[in-house]
Amino acid sequence: MIPIRCVSCGKPVSAYFDEYNTRLADGEKSKDILDDMGFKRYCCRRMLISNVETWK
């Protein structure tokens, strides 16, 4: 389950989870998706990349 906010900085991340998974399934690179969605901090990027539900 994805946390609602980043544990380190508090930025909302759960709102972007479905879009991230959809675009990842379409073959886009993870770096490009996160840059496009505005995730600049490493702490927020790790919240989406390292989630267990992403590794299906």
Secondary structure, DSSP 8 states (H G I E B T S, - for coil): ---SB-TTT--B-GGGHHHHHHHHHTT--HHHHHHHHT--SHHHHHHHHT-GGGG-
